[in-house]
Amino acid sequence: MKVSRNWLQNYFKQPLPDAAELDHALTFHAFEIEEVEEKGTDSIIDVKILANRAADCLSHRGVAKEFSAILNIPLKEDPFRKELPTYPVSSLLTVSVDDPTLCDRYIGAVIENVKVGPSPVWLREALENVGQRSINNVVDATNYVMLDLGQPLHAFDADKLSKKDDRWHITVRAGKEGEKITTLSNEERTLSPENLLITDGKTDAVLGIAGVKGGKMAEVTESTTSIILEAAHFNYASVRKTAQKLRLPTDASKRFENNIAPFTAGFGMHAAIALILEIAGGRCEGIVDTNSAVPPVRKVSVDRQKINGHLGTMLSKEHIADALLRLGLPYIENDETYTVTVPFERVDLTIPEDLVEEVGRIVGYESVTATPIPPITSPVSINKRFYYAQKIRQALIALGFDEVMTYAMQEKGVVEIANPIASDKAFLRSSLQKGMVAALQINSANAPLLGKDSVLLFEIGSVFADAEETVHMALISGARKKPAALLDAAMAAIETAIGTTVELVLTEEAYREFNLDALIAKLTEPTTYETFSVVTDGNKYKTINPYPFALRDIAFWAPETTNSESISAIIKETAGPFLVRLDQFDEFKKGGRVSYAFHLVFQSPTKTLGDQEITGAMNAVTAALQKAGFEVR
Amino acid sequence: MGHIHPLSRVIGEINEIFRKMGFSYVEGPEVETEFYNFDALNIPGDHPARDMWDTFWLKPENSRKLLRTHTSPVQVRYLEQHQNEPVRIIAPGKVYRHEATDATHEAQFYQLEGLAIGPDITLAHLKGTLEQFFKEFYGRPLEVRFRPSYFPFTEPSVEVDVKHVSSRGEKWLEVMGAGMVHPKVLEAAGFDSTKWQGFAFGTGIERLAMIKYEIDDVRVFHNGDLRFVNQF
């Protein structure tokens, strides 16, 4: 939520610290900050209000209260702690609610003789600074109160409703299948009984989607003279579902779906009436409130021992008292047990652990000192599958196999995904084969770059067939000559490593797959992990070069006395900056001479190399080798 | 000599570091039920908290089966099997999130979760455990700090940052979510929350590896490309 520093300042007598300090304060004691933006003389702080505080903190009042607690500066006054005036009961409006479980409070106010027009500059700026559009003074007032106190409100042009017995009627009811609405933003939606609606009680016309968005029909415009103002409380699950299904997420729906306290509506209404009368004139004729009951007092208790016992701290009674005081949480302390009377808007405080968090975050988590975890008395259990998988991995890499991990979501399979991210990823794999074959293809194409003659891969991963999810293992060979031989050797190595035979579920000339879970079930329980020497770190990953590589071979005769290191050196020195790999692939003696053959791989990090550049490099290498007295073939 | 996948290697390292602190490596199914993935973790169906995890659901939809979005269900299952006993486990495993793929997001990735329950395991023990882990995993002591956060299954909840020093300078990086296990989660698994308490943490293993090896694109982990695997 975008919060304006100037707006927050309204809540405090003393000047607030600058945006950087406000950022720091919230970050370490309440919420993450997305961004801070300077807008003229104002600073706009985009705060990520946590889901459990959306009921009371999606408002400047809520955030101001947080600053009050964190920075320990009192609010000038808290609007939620003021006594509300009573309004006369309206004789121009009746409200009926079909299902009170979907709307447990509806306040409607009638304001006559308003002059709808542009908003005063301060209001326009306040709204625009936090990313809202100014519409007109009445609509702006409702948005302002929502962003100030967190209570969504809506204004209807009263004369767009039809009177019955000289009264306007609002009915809060479920939609009818196929009913339609055009919203204030000209979006058309088809409604259903799942959607709660605000309707004209006389004509049954749809005025708005409850808690979500108003309809164009009763839009407040410059020709409006009487308004019906709504401040209500709608069922959080119903609003969430409606906003999602109709694809209409709004500032209002966000607040209702997080279960803002119903008692907030009275404060929101009072503030909105006062602001509208101030900037648009008019007179409040009266209100209708279907439920003005004061909520029952809620108390939550926590001991000092529990606070310190959970946080691992040694906070004193003073620390705790100070935190609760700053947070505006009235309490009674009795023998180190703190019984807090929970303010109505703090719907998130329900259990003692919630208070542990309140104290912890206000005091600050830097007061939690790292403590080593105590030793455990029962022995660590060895993960059998991991143990044997590691043994198999070691056996396979010794034979030149590389491990890959491929995608579980594929085009075909047995288990289907209801909401896939792509149509070719709508099933869970029932075998590892598809992924392995694809991996073999891309890696075989890159074999020269990898310095490999043949690519040998293995994978260990879950496969899914109906009710069964099992871990399989697969091996694939890219060797052109006798791929099966290598795979047979690999299977033999596996069997030696684990001490039993392996039953294959899939065999092809260049592919083997077996059920690792079934295999492991046959093996003995390990008692301790084996340690394998790991290639030393200091690895810093190099971003994979996206440009194509070129492969060239060179073969030549050299005297028997030459060694391949000096030959490699000659080639590396003269092949130029784009030589990325040099691998010797052949060597044989004949007639007092040695024949050498090398693969040279060229690649540029910034472009595709042209034939000329590569040919030029090869010519340089050839010349150098000839100069050294070698006969290039 | 061939190469094991860097994630297998990292999981091996993680297992060894936590084993020394008494943690056992536990696993569970990738196809889970709504109950174990959400309800048992204090994430009810109609609650906006569900929106924190973009979920892959399986057909038929009324089976309420999904691809797990975290390895927390493994912990719940374990708690149920070890009611009112001390618990110390790590649960690395593959998880799935319905997210658009880009350099920092993949639909399938590996998560690491940890859980320690005892008569008096505290948030201070969490800090100590994580400091020890990062020190060994990154090869040098790293500063760890907590910031307030929210998860339905922990209370208090924190974000964990580590101070990372690289060729590009010094920066605080968010690496984990963590907190004290919510009493509702303990009770749902059959624990007496007045006698047992402890911490839980969760992080992405690819993320840990990306920080350690300065890898700039998460997609290399699961696309089968040896130009990545063979660098390790």
Interface residues (C-beta under 8 A of the other chain):
Chain A: T27 F28 H29 A30 F31 E32 L50 A51 N52 R53 A54 Y236 A237 R240 K241 E257 N258 G309 H310 L311 G312 T313 I351 E353 D354 V356 E357 G360 R361 Y365 E366 V368 T369 A370 T371 P372 I373 P374 P375 I376 T377 S378 V380 S381 I382 N383 R385 F386 A389 Q390 R393 L396 I397 A398 L399 G400 F401 D402 E403 V404 M405 T406 Y407 A408 M409 V415 E416 I417 A418 N419 P420 I421 K425 L428 G435 A438 A439 I442 N443 N446 L449 L450 V455 L456 L457 G461 S462 F464 E469 Y529 T531 F532 V534 V535 D537 N539 K540 Y541 K542 T543 I544
Chain B: M1 G2 H3 I4 H5 L7 S8 R9 I11 G12 E13 N15 E16 R19 M21 G22 F23 S24 Y25 V26 E27 P29 E30 V31 D46 H47 P48 A49 M52 F56 W57 L58 K59 P60 E61 L67 P86 R88 K94 Y96 H98 E99 A100 T101 A107 Q108 A116 G118 D120 I121 T122 L123 A124 H125 K127 G128 T129 L130 E131 Q132 G139 V144 R145 F146 R147 P148 S149 Y150 E155 P156 S157 V158 E159 M180 H182 P183 Q197 Y213 E214 I215 D216 D217 V220 F221 H222 N223 G224 D225 L226 R227 F228 V229 N230 Q231 F232
